Amino acid sequence: MANAEQIAQMQKGAGFIAALDQSGGSTPKALKQYGVDETAYASDAEMFDLIHAMRARIATAPAFTGDKVIGAILFEMTMDREIEGRPAAEYLWSERHVVPFLKIDKGLEDAGDGVQMLKPIPELDALLERAVAKGIFGTKARSVITEPNAKGIKANVAQQFKLGAQVLDHGLVPILEPEVSITAPAKAEIEVLLRDAILAELDAMPGDRQIMLKLTLPDVADFYAPLIAHPKVMRVVALSGGYSREEATAKLANNHGMIASFSRALTEGLSAQQDEATFNAKLEASIDAIFEASIT
């Protein structure tokens, strides 16, 4: 449940949001990047133990604090586990001063009208109640846009805002993530349609509630400035979307007021085989680079 200090940190805090929310489908790739291939585990349970150990190693590293990492997005299974003997969300806020979010989406529908909509989320109200009880501040849900289809984009954004309203009803702050594929041939055209659709939904929102947006870094610098300035938007964050950390931070630095929410670009260069000093130094360098791009 959002509290005043966490809201202030999300609205004005200098730094970025770490995305530590790889789900079942993306976990093998994340582990492989970390130097752990499929031969290291024989079951999903062992795989999830390994990814949790990686996340805990990141979360307990000296550089991973609210001074530069203002928030972190967790996978549901991470929320249900402990870090250093404390529930993960509680540990992040109490020990690291990092605001915890929860990934709530359950994957994507098949492509249609140039988009992939969110799959239904079973028992969502129960999940949101559990998240509140565990000290979660907000949620994140990802859908995808690949073509400049106005009908599809409008439907995709409408679905995100409908989900956001349900999240807000539980006292949580939703991060809406209608991702534009960085390989889309008409990416800039998609971004025009997406920005217009989001602005229309924002203008129709009742009351003074606020949402957050997680968007692909745009082709045109400062393209999302109207969203950043909108009174219904708490923060606009950027996904790395497949760009390397160097590419992502360079693009982010050209989008003022937008901050990072990187996953693969954050963990790039980290390895299970590194000793603690090497691991911590690599992570600190990554955090510093993403932080600098987020405050430019």
Kinemage of the C-alpha trace (Angstrom):
@kinemage 1
@onewidth
@group {chain A} dominant
@subgroup {mainchain}
@vectorlist {calphas} color= white
{ca met a 1} P 0.000 0.000 0.000
{ca ala a 2} L 1.432 3.369 -1.037
{ca asn a 3} L 2.620 5.614 1.762
{ca ala a 4} L 3.559 9.282 1.598
{ca glu a 5} L 7.322 8.712 1.692
{ca gln a 6} L 7.168 6.133 -1.070
{ca ile a 7} L 4.921 8.352 -3.190
{ca ala a 8} L 7.368 11.243 -2.816
{ca gln a 9} L 10.255 8.984 -3.797
{ca met a 10} L 8.421 7.844 -6.908
{ca gln a 11} L 7.315 11.337 -7.906
{ca lys a 12} L 10.553 13.228 -7.351
{ca gly a 13} L 13.331 10.816 -6.323
{ca ala a 14} L 16.549 10.867 -8.324
{ca gly a 15} L 17.323 7.438 -9.682
{ca phe a 16} L 15.729 4.551 -11.552
{ca ile a 17} L 13.634 1.416 -11.100
{ca ala a 18} L 15.339 -1.971 -11.337
{ca ala a 19} L 13.338 -4.636 -13.171
{ca leu a 20} L 13.979 -7.912 -11.336
{ca asp a 21} L 10.818 -9.561 -12.607
{ca gln a 22} L 11.844 -12.228 -15.105
{ca ser a 23} L 9.037 -14.792 -15.217
{ca gly a 24} L 9.081 -18.490 -16.074
{ca gly a 25} L 9.434 -17.886 -19.793
{ca ser a 26} L 12.333 -15.437 -19.579
{ca thr a 27} L 14.175 -16.965 -16.607
{ca pro a 28} L 16.351 -19.425 -18.598
{ca lys a 29} L 17.644 -16.572 -20.775
{ca ala a 30} L 18.319 -14.395 -17.717
{ca leu a 31} L 20.201 -17.224 -16.018
{ca lys a 32} L 22.224 -17.925 -19.156
{ca gln a 33} L 23.249 -14.269 -19.320
{ca tyr a 34} L 24.311 -14.679 -15.679
{ca gly a 35} L 26.506 -17.645 -16.573
{ca val a 36} L 24.110 -20.394 -15.485
{ca asp a 37} L 23.020 -22.664 -18.336
{ca glu a 38} L 20.235 -25.244 -18.465
{ca thr a 39} L 22.506 -28.049 -17.255
{ca ala a 40} L 22.695 -26.390 -13.823
{ca tyr a 41} L 19.073 -27.242 -12.947
{ca ala a 42} L 16.823 -30.234 -13.458
{ca ser a 43} L 13.427 -28.721 -12.622
{ca asp a 44} L 11.515 -25.457 -12.527
{ca ala a 45} L 11.899 -25.404 -8.752
{ca glu a 46} L 15.693 -25.533 -9.036
{ca met a 47} L 15.608 -22.891 -11.792
{ca phe a 48} L 13.588 -20.520 -9.631
{ca asp a 49} L 15.903 -21.120 -6.678
{ca leu a 50} L 18.831 -20.034 -8.872
{ca ile a 51} L 17.124 -16.906 -10.197
{ca his a 52} L 16.083 -15.940 -6.664
{ca ala a 53} L 19.675 -16.323 -5.512
{ca met a 54} L 20.735 -13.980 -8.329
{ca arg a 55} L 18.103 -11.407 -7.395
{ca ala a 56} L 18.987 -11.616 -3.708
{ca arg a 57} L 22.667 -11.124 -4.567
{ca ile a 58} L 21.762 -7.979 -6.494
{ca ala a 59} L 19.385 -6.664 -3.821
{ca thr a 60} L 21.941 -7.098 -1.027
{ca ala a 61} L 24.872 -5.580 -2.940
{ca pro a 62} L 26.269 -2.374 -1.375
{ca ala a 63} L 25.338 -0.177 -4.357
{ca phe a 64} L 21.729 -1.367 -4.530
{ca thr a 65} L 20.093 1.283 -2.342
{ca gly a 66} L 17.472 3.993 -2.658
{ca asp a 67} L 20.190 6.579 -3.212
{ca lys a 68} L 20.172 5.558 -6.881
{ca val a 69} L 17.738 2.638 -7.200
{ca ile a 70} L 14.441 4.172 -6.134
{ca gly a 71} L 12.299 1.144 -6.919
{ca ala a 72} L 12.393 -2.513 -7.942
{ca ile a 73} L 9.864 -4.668 -9.803
{ca leu a 74} L 9.530 -8.205 -8.440
{ca phe a 75} L 8.221 -11.457 -9.883
{ca glu a 76} L 5.348 -12.924 -7.815
{ca met a 77} L 7.515 -15.788 -6.617
{ca thr a 78} L 10.136 -13.276 -5.438
{ca met a 79} L 7.489 -11.413 -3.449
{ca asp a 80} L 6.648 -14.691 -1.725
{ca arg a 81} L 10.274 -15.427 -0.792
{ca glu a 82} L 12.730 -13.923 1.660
{ca ile a 83} L 15.940 -11.940 1.360
{ca glu a 84} L 18.277 -12.248 4.331
{ca gly a 85} L 15.505 -13.798 6.398
{ca arg a 86} L 12.894 -11.089 5.717
{ca pro a 87} L 10.026 -10.969 3.219
{ca ala a 88} L 11.453 -9.584 -0.034
{ca ala a 89} L 9.335 -6.419 -0.263
{ca glu a 90} L 9.842 -5.632 3.414
{ca tyr a 91} L 13.600 -6.096 3.061
{ca leu a 92} L 13.797 -3.812 0.020
{ca trp a 93} L 12.009 -0.926 1.697
{ca ser a 94} L 13.209 -1.295 5.293
{ca glu a 95} L 16.848 -2.170 4.587
{ca arg a 96} L 17.532 -0.678 1.163
{ca his a 97} L 14.938 2.120 0.923
{ca val a 98} L 13.899 0.735 -2.458
{ca val a 99} L 10.171 0.893 -3.275
{ca pro a 100} L 8.790 -2.569 -4.211
{ca phe a 101} L 6.531 -3.244 -7.209
{ca leu a 102} L 4.977 -6.513 -8.384
{ca lys a 103} L 4.720 -7.855 -11.942
{ca ile a 104} L 1.120 -9.055 -12.264
{ca asp a 105} L 0.686 -9.929 -15.940
{ca lys a 106} L 0.400 -13.572 -16.990
{ca gly a 107} L 1.741 -13.297 -20.521
{ca leu a 108} L 0.429 -12.169 -23.876
{ca glu a 109} L -2.399 -13.137 -26.196
{ca asp a 110} L -1.605 -14.071 -29.791
{ca ala a 111} L -0.949 -11.108 -32.086
{ca gly a 112} L -3.911 -9.352 -33.677
{ca asp a 113} L -4.450 -5.837 -35.066
{ca gly a 114} L -0.723 -5.207 -34.681
{ca val a 115} L -0.679 -5.779 -30.908
{ca gln a 116} L -0.471 -8.475 -28.263
{ca met a 117} L -2.991 -7.891 -25.517
{ca leu a 118} L -2.636 -9.028 -21.917
{ca lys a 119} L -3.905 -12.483 -21.126
{ca pro a 120} L -6.608 -12.622 -18.427
{ca ile a 121} L -5.179 -12.498 -14.902
{ca pro a 122} L -6.975 -15.110 -12.781
{ca glu a 123} L -7.956 -14.121 -9.235
{ca leu a 124} L -6.406 -10.684 -9.665
{ca asp a 125} L -8.210 -9.130 -6.700
{ca ala a 126} L -6.833 -11.821 -4.392
{ca leu a 127} L -3.322 -11.258 -5.758
{ca leu a 128} L -3.613 -7.508 -5.217
{ca glu a 129} L -4.851 -8.020 -1.657
{ca arg a 130} L -1.878 -10.279 -1.001
{ca ala a 131} L 0.472 -7.692 -2.487
{ca val a 132} L -0.900 -5.007 -0.168
{ca ala a 133} L -0.426 -7.300 2.823
{ca lys a 134} L 3.192 -7.910 1.835
{ca gly a 135} L 4.054 -4.216 1.560
{ca ile a 136} L 4.009 -3.831 -2.228
{ca phe a 137} L 3.679 -0.236 -3.494
{ca gly a 138} L 2.525 -0.831 -7.057
{ca thr a 139} L 2.227 -3.231 -9.972
{ca lys a 140} L 3.450 -3.663 -13.526
{ca ala a 141} L 1.825 -5.297 -16.544
{ca arg a 142} L 3.321 -5.562 -20.042
{ca ser a 143} L 1.592 -5.737 -23.410
{ca val a 144} L 3.214 -5.291 -26.833
{ca ile a 145} L 2.671 -3.212 -29.983
{ca thr a 146} L 4.328 -4.127 -33.285
{ca glu a 147} L 2.362 -2.305 -35.996
{ca pro a 148} L 0.851 1.188 -36.482
{ca asn a 149} L -2.716 -0.075 -36.242
{ca ala a 150} L -4.824 2.646 -34.581
{ca lys a 151} L -7.619 0.239 -33.617
{ca gly a 152} L -5.230 -2.243 -32.019
{ca ile a 153} L -3.213 0.403 -30.196
{ca lys a 154} L -6.345 2.055 -28.810
{ca ala a 155} L -7.630 -1.326 -27.561
{ca asn a 156} L -4.247 -2.194 -26.065
{ca val a 157} L -4.037 1.088 -24.155
{ca ala a 158} L -7.676 0.864 -23.038
{ca gln a 159} L -7.018 -2.600 -21.599
{ca gln a 160} L -3.975 -1.276 -19.719
{ca phe a 161} L -5.953 1.612 -18.200
{ca lys a 162} L -8.853 -0.672 -17.220
{ca leu a 163} L -6.391 -2.910 -15.402
{ca gly a 164} L -4.782 0.162 -13.853
{ca ala a 165} L -8.120 1.288 -12.441
{ca gln a 166} L -8.562 -2.092 -10.728
{ca val a 167} L -5.074 -1.822 -9.241
{ca leu a 168} L -5.746 1.714 -8.016
{ca asp a 169} L -8.922 0.493 -6.299
{ca his a 170} L -6.671 -1.605 -4.040
{ca gly a 171} L -4.540 1.396 -3.058
{ca leu a 172} L -1.637 0.351 -5.301
{ca val a 173} L 0.030 2.388 -8.053
{ca pro a 174} L 0.026 0.681 -11.478
{ca ile a 175} L 2.851 0.854 -13.991
{ca leu a 176} L 1.211 0.463 -17.400
{ca glu a 177} L 3.633 -0.978 -19.972
{ca pro a 178} L 2.409 -0.958 -23.592
{ca glu a 179} L 5.821 -1.835 -25.060
{ca val a 180} L 6.649 -0.856 -28.636
{ca ser a 181} L 8.940 -3.429 -30.211
{ca ile a 182} L 12.305 -1.850 -31.063
{ca thr a 183} L 12.340 -3.937 -34.255
{ca ala a 184} L 8.984 -2.620 -35.517
{ca pro a 185} L 9.526 -1.167 -39.028
{ca ala a 186} L 7.152 1.744 -38.325
{ca lys a 187} L 8.250 2.358 -34.730
{ca ala a 188} L 8.031 6.181 -34.908
{ca glu a 189} L 4.547 6.011 -36.409
{ca ile a 190} L 3.441 3.603 -33.683
{ca glu a 191} L 4.732 6.009 -31.026
{ca val a 192} L 2.570 8.851 -32.366
{ca leu a 193} L -0.545 6.668 -32.152
{ca leu a 194} L 0.447 5.359 -28.741
{ca arg a 195} L 1.071 8.795 -27.241
{ca asp a 196} L -2.294 10.050 -28.514
{ca ala a 197} L -4.123 7.012 -27.143
{ca ile a 198} L -2.474 7.369 -23.729
{ca leu a 199} L -3.233 11.093 -23.545
{ca ala a 200} L -6.908 10.419 -24.317
{ca glu a 201} L -7.111 7.824 -21.520
{ca leu a 202} L -5.299 10.112 -19.077
{ca asp a 203} L -7.665 12.989 -19.795
{ca ala a 204} L -10.622 10.681 -19.137
{ca met a 205} L -9.343 9.458 -15.771
{ca pro a 206} L -11.592 10.575 -12.894
{ca gly a 207} L -10.389 12.244 -9.711
{ca asp a 208} L -6.786 12.917 -8.790
{ca arg a 209} L -5.386 9.383 -8.933
{ca gln a 210} L -2.053 8.831 -10.656
{ca ile a 211} L -0.573 6.028 -12.708
{ca met a 212} L 2.940 5.343 -13.963
{ca leu a 213} L 3.974 4.483 -17.509
{ca lys a 214} L 6.759 2.199 -18.725
{ca leu a 215} L 7.522 2.912 -22.358
{ca thr a 216} L 10.045 1.945 -25.004
{ca leu a 217} L 12.682 4.615 -25.566
{ca pro a 218} L 11.244 6.721 -28.434
{ca asp a 219} L 12.832 7.493 -31.802
{ca val a 220} L 12.336 11.244 -31.245
{ca ala a 221} L 14.034 12.760 -28.185
{ca asp a 222} L 11.640 14.061 -25.509
{ca phe a 223} L 8.701 12.674 -27.478
{ca tyr a 224} L 6.889 11.677 -24.293
{ca ala a 225} L 7.291 15.063 -22.590
{ca pro a 226} L 3.481 15.646 -22.629
{ca leu a 227} L 3.009 12.406 -20.689
{ca ile a 228} L 5.750 13.266 -18.198
{ca ala a 229} L 4.060 16.634 -17.559
{ca his a 230} L 0.515 15.228 -17.253
{ca pro a 231} L -0.974 15.627 -13.743
{ca lys a 232} L -2.307 12.051 -13.783
{ca val a 233} L 1.180 10.608 -14.339
{ca met a 234} L 3.410 9.944 -11.327
{ca arg a 235} L 6.442 8.942 -13.418
{ca val a 236} L 7.390 7.798 -16.893
{ca val a 237} L 10.041 5.087 -16.961
{ca ala a 238} L 11.864 3.518 -19.880
{ca leu a 239} L 12.411 -0.142 -20.700
{ca ser a 240} L 15.639 -1.183 -22.379
{ca gly a 241} L 13.727 -3.355 -24.840
{ca gly a 242} L 16.691 -5.312 -26.153
{ca tyr a 243} L 19.126 -2.417 -26.450
{ca ser a 244} L 22.526 -2.882 -24.828
{ca arg a 245} L 23.160 -0.850 -21.682
{ca glu a 246} L 25.342 1.553 -23.667
{ca glu a 247} L 22.640 2.104 -26.303
{ca ala a 248} L 19.830 2.324 -23.741
{ca thr a 249} L 21.585 4.840 -21.488
{ca ala a 250} L 22.575 7.002 -24.476
{ca lys a 251} L 18.974 7.113 -25.691
{ca leu a 252} L 17.638 7.704 -22.178
{ca ala a 253} L 19.941 10.686 -21.642
{ca asn a 254} L 18.167 12.393 -24.572
{ca asn a 255} L 14.731 11.988 -22.977
{ca his a 256} L 14.610 14.448 -20.095
{ca gly a 257} L 12.357 13.579 -17.183
{ca met a 258} L 12.196 9.915 -18.202
{ca ile a 259} L 14.000 7.455 -15.907
{ca ala a 260} L 15.170 3.900 -16.489
{ca ser a 261} L 13.456 0.666 -15.591
{ca phe a 262} L 15.966 -1.753 -17.036
{ca ser a 263} L 16.242 -5.521 -16.636
{ca arg a 264} L 18.782 -7.114 -18.978
{ca ala a 265} L 20.687 -3.829 -19.364
{ca leu a 266} L 21.032 -3.645 -15.558
{ca thr a 267} L 22.430 -7.159 -15.154
{ca glu a 268} L 24.655 -7.050 -18.260
{ca gly a 269} L 28.164 -8.180 -17.316
{ca leu a 270} L 27.179 -9.871 -14.043
{ca ser a 271} L 28.100 -13.514 -13.576
{ca ala a 272} L 27.509 -16.251 -11.030
{ca gln a 273} L 31.198 -17.076 -11.310
{ca gln a 274} L 32.379 -13.641 -10.157
{ca asp a 275} L 33.690 -13.213 -6.622
{ca glu a 276} L 31.850 -10.742 -4.431
{ca ala a 277} L 34.262 -7.872 -5.010
{ca thr a 278} L 34.102 -8.228 -8.795
{ca phe a 279} L 30.326 -8.717 -8.815
{ca asn a 280} L 29.715 -5.695 -6.590
{ca ala a 281} L 32.053 -3.497 -8.645
{ca lys a 282} L 30.351 -4.510 -11.918
{ca leu a 283} L 26.883 -3.895 -10.468
{ca glu a 284} L 27.944 -0.540 -9.036
{ca ala a 285} L 29.267 0.551 -12.446
{ca ser a 286} L 25.989 -0.509 -14.072
{ca ile a 287} L 23.910 1.316 -11.450
{ca asp a 288} L 26.022 4.450 -11.804
{ca ala a 289} L 25.680 4.504 -15.609
{ca ile a 290} L 21.905 4.006 -15.512
{ca phe a 291} L 21.533 6.538 -12.686
{ca glu a 292} L 23.459 9.208 -14.603
{ca ala a 293} L 21.309 8.698 -17.706
{ca ser a 294} L 18.147 8.867 -15.563
{ca ile a 295} L 18.997 12.226 -13.997
{ca thr a 296} L 20.331 13.930 -17.155
